[in-house]
Amino acid sequence: MTIWSRLCVGAAISALLVGVAGRLQAQDKKFEVRLKRAWATAFADRATISASMQVKHTHTKPNKVGAGGDDGDMHFSGVSAEIGLPFVAEIVNAALPAEKPAESLMMAKQQSGEAVSIVGAWRLWFEHPSTSQTQGGANAFQPDNTNPNHSFEIHPVSRAGQQDVGSSFVPIAHYTAYTADVAFPYFDKCVVTIKASKSGVSIRSKQLKYNYVVFDAELTANPQKVSDGYIALATVNSDDGEEAATGPRRMIFIGGTSAANRVKNASAGDHLRILGIPRIDLHAVVAMVAKNGTKQFDAQLPYEMIVVGVM
């Protein structure tokens, strides 16, 4: 091998190592959300949130349906004093005729600049996070489009203004969701860093993935009725019948949806085939903070599943 060839090979190896190191650093990078402690406690056992949303940007049509991000949702980005963070609201199954009035309303509010009342599942998840955001602080809205850097969502939306969107909480036709054996072992391997003060709670996480997951849930207790829905503890099973998550997880059912109507009379031992999306389990966060005080600690990702539809 000539000197020139050795130099070329060496340069190629160096470039490869730099690329691998860059990807590893990106995978290890942590993103932070600082929440008001009183807010986290207030919503720890709530299924939904109500907010007056200043809509900044809207999609003009739903996502196509396929797999991954082609999930049939329709996005609206904005801000709200009740949330105190840049966020995205999403209507699921947005191509269904019944959801068109709500989508038209959201687009009209974006054009007029008037606020609109939004109700839906609150969702804290590090899918498109900013490096650091503080609830109630001065958080940059960037990029200035329908998908700003955010860790908070109202997803799925159940009401927009006077328009009931609860009928959208059904399985997404022709969509290929992630399977339990792929998503839940990933969730369970993720680690977050939590630190509290007297007034706040900081959660740091790497960027997370796997939105829509389909799985079998076996209830371990009768569903608990809360003010805006139901919370049910369940083991998560993959299609081969094996338990996919390390222990039972909370399932969040939004009141008034067909999924909530299915679970309200269910009992421990019943099985439900669920299409769900993950969110941070604030009930678990609050409990861990109560135990650890203001000491910083690492913990397995605390998560629960918002039930989009029952099959």
Secondary structure, 3 states (H helix, E strand, C coil): CCHHHHHHHHHHHHHHHHHHHHHHHHHHCCEEEEEEHHHHHHHCCCCEEEEEEEEEEECCCCCCECECCCECCEEEEEECCCCCCCEEEEECCCCCHHHHHHHHHHHHHHHHCCCEEEEEEEEEEEEECCCEEECCCCCCCCCCCCCCCEEEEEEEEEEECCEECHHHCCCCCCCECEEHHHHHHHHHHCEEEEEECCCEEEEEECCCCCCCEEEEEEECCCCEEECCEEEEEEEEECCCCCECCCCCEEEEEECCCHHHHHHCCCCCCCEEEEEEEEEECHHHHHHHHHHHCCCCEEEECCEEEEEEEEC
